Amino acid sequence: MFTDEVRRAIDQSVLCWLATVDGEGQPNVSPKEMFYAVGDREIHIAEIASPVSRRNIQGNHKVCVSFVDVFRQKGYKIHGDARMVCEDAGDFDALAAPLQKLAGPGFKVRGVVVVEAIRATPIVAPSYRLYPDRTEAEQIRNAFRTYGVRAVE
């Protein structure tokens, strides 16, 4: 499921977006900072301060996790089934330890969202389709200009 390219998108992302659905079918999107891929079809995400995501997953296990490089303007969305592992679960400590290490002492991991991937789909900015001759390097330069940033040398 996770090709090298998908894994690279996950590993290089500093933020992902977890989409859940509430009991009325209303979507909710929440940014997540601590996450990592496990094997070739699982993502573990720290639940630190997201009671809505927690409640939604407990009621509906279908989720989507998106990873996008804002400069390349490419990434992946991972559709899957999630389970919420809470602090009282027998496997919580083992699942939370790597995420707590990422979080450091400033944040407490209150739960772990374990996502089993069903499919991975590319995310590609429309400009790649509108300007098919534009290279990825040009796309990155344009994004740097748009965001007013420079590459670190």
N, C-alpha and C positions, 0 to 999 in steps of 0.2 A: 504493500500500500504506500508506504513512505519511500519514494525514490530518493536518490541523492539530492536532487533539486528541491524536493519538498522538505527534506530534513535540513538542508542549508537555509531555506526560508525561515523555518522554525528557529534554528540555532542562531541566526543572525538578527532576529527580531528583538527589539527592546520592549515591545508592547504587542499584545494580541487583543482581539475583541471577541468576547464570548457572547453569543446571541442565544437567548432562551425564550420560552413562551409561557405566559401565565395561563391561569385557568380559563380565562375568557378568550384566549387565542391572541392576546396582545403581545407583540414582541418586545423584548428588552435587550439592550446591548450594554455591556459593561467592560471597561478596559481592565486588563490584567497584566501585571508586571513580572510575576514569578511563574514560570512554566518551563517544561522541557518535554521532549519526545522520549518515549520508552519503547524500545523495540521498533517494529515497523508499522504499528497501527494504534499506538496509544499515546495520549498526551496527558500529563499531570499538571494541574493548574492550582495555585494557592488561592484559597478563599480567605481573604483577610477582612474585608469590610463590605460584603455584598449580600445582605440578607435577601434581597429580591432574587438574585441569581440562585441562591441556595433554595429558597422556597419554590421557585419555578422548576428547578431540576428535580426536586422531590415530588412534584406533581406531574412533570412531563420530561421524560429523559432525552428527548430530541434536542440537539444543540448544533450550532455552527460556530467554529472558531476560525477567525481570519488573521492572517499574517501578511502584512504589506510593507515592502521597502519603499518609503516615501520618495526616495530619490530615483530609484529604478522604475518606480510606479508599476511594480509587478509583485505578485505574491501568490498565496494559496488560501482557499477556504476549505476547511475540513468539516464535513458533515459527519455526525456520529451520535452514538448513544452515550449518555453521561450517567454517572452515579456519584452521589455526594457521600464522601467518607468523612464522618464527623469525629470529634475528639474521643467519643466513647467507643468507637469501633476498634476491634482487636488489631487491625492492620494500620490504624491511623499513624502511630509513631514511625513505622518504617516508611510509609508513604510521605509523611510530612517532613521528615528529616532533611532530604535534599532541598526541598522548597524553603524550609526555614533557614538553611545555610545561605541560599540565594537572597532571602529577605533580610538577613542580618538581625541584630538585636532591636532595631527600630520598629519592627512589625511582628505581630504574632499570627502565625498561620492557624486559623480557626477551623479549617476544613480543607479537604482536597477534592477537587473535581477531577474525576478520572473519566476521560473521554476515549471511547473505543471508536476509531475511525471506520466509517462506512465507505466514504469516498473523498478524494481530494480533487479539487477543481482549480485551475489557474485563475488568478485575478490579473487582468491586464487593463491598464488605463486606455480609454477610448482613443487617445492621441496616437497610439501604435497602429490602430486601424485606420484612422483618418489620414495619417502620414506614414504609409508603409515603408517609405525609403529612409525614415529617420532611424538612426542606430540607437542602441541602448546608451552609448556614451553621450550622444547628443541629448537624449532624454534626461540623463543625469545632469548635464550642464544646464539645460533649461530649468530643471527643478531647482538647482542651486541658485540660479538667477531669480526665479520666482520666490523662493523662500529667503533670499538674501543671505545665503551662507557660502562658505568656502570649504574646500577639502583640506583636511589637516595634512601637512607635508612632513 
